[in-house]
Amino acid sequence: MSRFGAEYYRRFYGRDAVHNRRQIASLASAVHSMCTWWGVAPRSMLDVGAGPGYWRDWYRNEHPRVRVFSVDMSEHACARFGHERRDITEWRPARPFDLVVCHGVLQYPDDAAATRAIDNLAAACAEVLYLEVPTTHDYDHTVDAASTDMDVHHRSARWYRARLEKHFVQAGAGLWVRRGGRVLLYELERTR
Ligand SMILES: C[S@@+](CC[C@H](N)C(=O)[O-])C[C@H]1O[C@@H](n2cnc3c(N)ncnc32)[C@H](O)[C@@H]1O
């Protein structure tokens, strides 16, 4: 049976959810506003590993003119929440999206597959990536182990940065700006 079946979503999106629709609305609103401030107000958005689809739903409700596409590798999530079935470690879209969201996904594939996933996220992204993935330090010190799936790959920030920085400049707070895109950050607007 798949790891990402009904029980998985009951456990992590039930009463003690890792995050809820209201929290994602705040985050999505902030990310959309930052993109707008940078001059790249999203006209298209890809939600990778969309799970319950909170990001997708926020965009559909608040910005119905934005072209939104949500994917997940879970058969259950696709049937229940209405995504296309894609595995980001093996798939990239034919043309890139202005904004790509990958929230709580990259900790699941192993090292080789996560490396491929990062390259695919870069191919999918024209301007801005919102990425959340806990690192070893986060699992040891920051996350709430009661509401977080701990049975995942624990990797260092250095491991992720080495792969992400080939394609993106880290702006902070989960935002990564695509190299070669239209966003130009001042020196102190980026982490290095
Ligand atoms: C912790 S949930 C995150 C869901 C959603 N992004 C959120 O933040 O609420 C992880 C999701 O990633 C999906 N996933 C894991 N590996 C994936 C892969 N290689 N490609 C696409 N989706 C994947 C799972 O099926 C699951 O729905």
The ligand as an SDF file (V2000), in Angstrom:
LIG
                    3D

 27 29  0  0  0  0  0  0  0  0999 V2000
    3.7450   16.7720    3.6600 C   0  0  0  0  0  0  0  0  0  0  0  0
    2.7150   16.5920    2.2260 S   0  0  0  0  0  0  0  0  0  0  0  0
    2.7420   18.2850    1.6530 C   0  0  0  0  0  0  0  0  0  0  0  0
    1.4550   18.6820    0.9740 C   0  0  0  0  0  0  0  0  0  0  0  0
    1.3320   20.1510    0.6190 C   0  0  0  0  0  0  0  0  0  0  0  0
    2.4130   20.5930   -0.2330 N   0  0  0  0  0  0  0  0  0  0  0  0
    1.2630   21.0010    1.8650 C   0  0  0  0  0  0  0  0  0  0  0  0
    2.2590   21.6580    2.1810 O   0  0  0  0  0  0  0  0  0  0  0  0
    0.2440   20.9750    2.5310 O   0  0  0  0  0  0  0  0  0  0  0  0
    3.7760   15.8110    1.0610 C   0  0  0  0  0  0  0  0  0  0  0  0
    3.1410   15.5510   -0.2860 C   0  0  0  0  0  0  0  0  0  0  0  0
    4.1720   15.3520   -1.2370 O   0  0  0  0  0  0  0  0  0  0  0  0
    3.7660   14.3650   -2.1360 C   0  0  0  0  0  0  0  0  0  0  0  0
    4.9920   13.8140   -2.7530 N   0  0  0  0  0  0  0  0  0  0  0  0
    5.9980   13.1370   -2.1420 C   0  0  0  0  0  0  0  0  0  0  0  0
    6.9530   12.8220   -3.0190 N   0  0  0  0  0  0  0  0  0  0  0  0
    6.5600   13.3390   -4.2240 C   0  0  0  0  0  0  0  0  0  0  0  0
    7.1100   13.3200   -5.5280 C   0  0  0  0  0  0  0  0  0  0  0  0
    8.2790   12.7130   -5.7810 N   0  0  0  0  0  0  0  0  0  0  0  0
    6.4470   13.9330   -6.5300 N   0  0  0  0  0  0  0  0  0  0  0  0
    5.2400   14.5320   -6.2930 C   0  0  0  0  0  0  0  0  0  0  0  0
    4.6650   14.5520   -5.0700 N   0  0  0  0  0  0  0  0  0  0  0  0
    5.3060   13.9590   -4.0510 C   0  0  0  0  0  0  0  0  0  0  0  0
    2.9990   13.3730   -1.2720 C   0  0  0  0  0  0  0  0  0  0  0  0
    2.1650   12.5420   -2.0280 O   0  0  0  0  0  0  0  0  0  0  0  0
    2.2570   14.3130   -0.3400 C   0  0  0  0  0  0  0  0  0  0  0  0
    0.9880   14.6570   -0.8370 O   0  0  0  0  0  0  0  0  0  0  0  0
  1  2  1  0
  2  3  1  0
  2 10  1  0
  3  4  1  0
  4  5  1  0
  5  6  1  0
  5  7  1  0
  7  8  2  0
  7  9  1  0
 10 11  1  0
 11 12  1  0
 11 26  1  0
 12 13  1  0
 13 14  1  0
 13 24  1  0
 14 15  1  0
 14 23  1  0
 15 16  2  0
 16 17  1  0
 17 18  1  0
 17 23  2  0
 18 19  1  0
 18 20  2  0
 20 21  1  0
 21 22  2  0
 22 23  1  0
 24 25  1  0
 24 26  1  0
 26 27  1  0
M  CHG  2   2   1   9  -1
M  END
$$$$
